[in-house]
Amino acid sequence: MNLRQLEYFVSVAETLSFTKTAEKFYISQTAVTQQIKALEEQIEVKLLKRTKRHVELTPAGSIFLTESKAILNRTENAIQKTKKAATGFTGNINLGIIEGYDNPDLPGILRSFRTGYPNISISIQEGGAGPLYLQLLNQTLDVVINARFSYSKLEDKNISYKIMKKYNLIVMLPTSHPLAYRSILNLYDLKNDSFIFTSFGDAEDSFGHFESTMAHFIRSGFTPHIVQHSANFNTTALMVAANMGIAVLPSYALSSSRNTGNLVTIPLDEEADKFEIVAARFNENANPTIDKFLSYIK
């Protein structure tokens, strides 16, 4: 039994005419007769009563007509859904977001995407920068909203991206720090301080985090004295407030940091490098929903 046989049977059953069915499908009446006969032999049930002047359904044929139409409808729906999935109009997208990132524009982007593609489901998870990029490469994530540390490191791994936003850098100091009164700082002002570095994940160095961070300081004329590493911005803020060191962070870190009552934040001068957040994809991932999503990021 095949779908073409079901289509022939449904047509004959609805028109009660082998001739009209033959004309509809541009085949001979004999071919229609042979296909209906083959169908009946396969399921071992008589579906039609036929004389030279008259065609009618058997009781079993009436039941089979209802089921055949349902099969054909389900098949057509499956085809349409598959075509939509192939063009990105339905499906799934797995989105990763770097921990601690707070962008007021992001909920609006997600809302607009859901409005434009209501049949695409979105899965969201947070993680460190390095692990997110690794999941991008193994295609368990389709798009990551992540820190960009190095152009070349991403390009070498066939990762492309769109810049979402550039953030100024700030210096986080304990209130007792001798520079806490300043309204602006440059990195060289901090050459004698001890630094707390916020880690963005165990695998971050392969994507240029430490290398690019150190380059900022070296260009400013010194190598930082690193005394602590922390797992997130909250921990960094706590360490700074406890006078364990100072930190240089992207300005968005303030929105997710606690203990701000025991510390001060001062912007770096305008010549300081910016911290970039990008929407990145692995170019070998063929999920068609990726391009649809990225089109909403301006």
N, C-alpha and C positions, 0 to 999 in steps of 0.2 A: 504494500500500500504506500502511495506517495501523495504529495500535496496536489499534484496535477489531477490525479484520479478523483480526489475529494472535490476539487473545483468542478470537474465535469459532472460528478454526481449531483452536487448542489444545484448546478445550472439546470440539469434535466429535471430534478425534483421540483424546482421552482417554476419552470416554464412548461413542464410536462411535454417537452419536445426535444427529441434528439436532433432535429433539423436546426432549430434555433441555437442549440448548444454548439453544433458544428460550425455554424456561421459566426457565432460569438468568438470562438477560439481559432477560427481560420483553419480548420481541419475537416477531414471528410466525416460524414455521418457514420461510415463503417468504423473509423478509428474511435469515435465516441463509443459506439456499441462495444467494441473490443475492450476498451478500458473499463467500462462499467462491468462487463462480464468478468474481467480479470479481478476486479475489486470484490465482486460477489464470491468468486471462487476462493479468494484469499481469506476472507472472513467467514466463509461457509454459511452465508445468509443471503436469502433472496431479498433484494431491496426494491425492485420495480416489477410490476406486472405490465407486460407490453403485448399489444396486439397490433395488427396493421393500421388500425385507426385510433388506438387509444393507449395512453401511458398513465399509470397511477402508482402511487407508493404503496408498498406493503406496510402492515403495522410496524414491523421491524425497521423498514425504510424510513418511516416518520421519525422514529427515535434516532436513527443514524443521521438523519438530516440535521437535527438540532445539535448533535454532538460534532458533526463535521463542520458546521458553521462556527461553532465555538473554537474548534481547533484552528481553523483558518484565521479567525479574528485574533487569537492569541499569537499565532505565528506572525501576523502582520504587525502587531504591537511590539513583539520581540525584535523584529527587523527595524522598526522605527526607533526604538530605544537604543539599539546597537548603533544605528547611524548617528543618532544624537550624541552618544558617548564618543564616537570616533571623531566628531567635530567639536567636542568640548562643551556641548550644551547640557550634558548630564554626566554625572560621575562623582569622583571624590578628589579632594585636594588636601594634602597633609602639610600643615603650616607650622614652622618652628619659629619661636621668638626668643631672643636673647634675654636671660634673666635680668630683671630690674629695669627693663626698658619701658618707659611710659611716654607714649606719643598720643596726644589728644586727637590727632587726625586718624589714628588707626581704627577705632570703632566705626567711624564714618566710612572708611574704605571698605570694611567688612560688610557694613549695612548695604552700601551701594552694590557691592558684588553679589550679595544674596538677593537683592531686588532684581538685578539683571539676569542672574542665573539661579533661580530658585531650586532647580533640580540638581545642583552641584552641592554636595555636602562638604563641610569644612571641619577638619580635625585640627586642633591647636594644642601645642605643647611648648613648654619653656625649657631652656637648657643653657649650658655654657657655650661660648662661641665655638670652641674647637669641636666638641661633640656634635653640635648642630651641623657644622660643615661636613663632618664624617657621615652623618645620617643623610645629608644631601647627596654625598657621593655614592652611598649604597642604596639610594633611592627609597629609603623608608620615609624621607621627607621630600616634598616637591619644591617648596619655596621656604627659605629661611630669612627672617628679618634679623639681621646680624651685624656685628661690627666688622668693618673692613679695615684690616691692618696693613695689607700690602696688595698692590695691584698685581705684581708678578706672581705671587704665591697662588692667588685665585686663578689667574689665567693659565698657569702651568698645570692646574688640575682641571681645566676645561669648565671652570665656573664663570658664568657671566652674571651681571648684576645691574640694578638701577639704583642710583643714590636716592634715598628717601629724605634724608635730612642731615645737615652738618651742624654739629654742636660745638660751642665754645668750651674750652677747658677751664676748670676752676681749681683753686687750691683750697684744700680743707685743712684748717689749723685748729688746734686747741685754743681756747680763749686766752690762755696764759702765754701764748707764743709772742715773741717780741715784734713780729710783723703783723699781728692781728689787727692793728689800727689802720693798715694800708687799704686804699680803695682799689688798687690794681697792683699786680705783681708780674714779673717775668721769671722764667725758670732760673736764670742765673742768680736771682735773689735768694734761691733756696739751696745753693751749692753746699752749704754746711749742715743741712738738715738730714735727718734719717727718714726714709720713705717706707710707707706701707703700700704694696702693690696689690690691686684687686685682680684675682685670677678669673679668667673667662672660660676655664675648662682645662682638663688635663692635656687635651690634644691641641691646644691653641698655638703652640710654638711652630707647628708645621704650617700654620697659616700666617705666620709673620708677626704675631703679637709682641713677643719680647724684643725681637729685632727692631720693629718699627718704634716701639716705646723707647728703647734705649737710644735710638737715633735722634729723637726729640731732644734728649738731654745732651747728647754729645755735640749736636749742632749749637747748643747753648753754651758749650765750653766746659762741661764737667760730666763725670760719671756718677750717677746717684748712689748713695749708700742705702741699700735695701735691707731693712731689718725685719720686716714682717710681710707675709702674704695672707690675704683674706679671700674667702670664698664668694663674697657678695658685698654690695654697697653698704648694707646695714652693719655688717661686721666691720667693714672699714671705718665707718662713722664712729662705731663704738670704740675701736682702737685709738682713733684720733682723739676722741673726747677723753680717753683715759691717758692721754699724753704719751702714747707709745710710738708716735711718729706722725708724719703729715702725709697727705695723699693728693695726687692730681687726678681729677676725674672729669668725665663729661658732665655738662651742666644738667642734663636730665636726671643724673643720679640723685639730685636733691629731693626729687619727688618721691623717691622710694627709700630715703634714708631716715632713720630715727636718730635720737640723741642730738638733734641739731641745736638744742638749747645749750649744750656744753661745748660748742665749737663755732667757728666762724668760717665763712666761705668767701673767697676773694677771686674775682676773675683774673685770668692771665691776660696779658696785653694782646692787642689785635693781631700782632705778628705771629702769635703762637699758632701751631698747627691745629686744624679742626679735627674733631672726632666724627667719623662718618658712620652712619647706619645705612645699610643697603638691603635691598630685596634681591636675594641671590638664588640662582637656579643652576643645576647641573645640566650642561647642554646635551648630554646623552639620554636624559630622561624624556621619553616621548609622550608623557601624559598630556593630552591636548588641553586640559583645564589650566595648565600653567600659564600659557599665553593670555588666556582670558583674564586670569587674576592679575597678572602683571600690567595689563592694560589699564587697570584702575589706579595704578600708582603713577602719579604725575611727577 
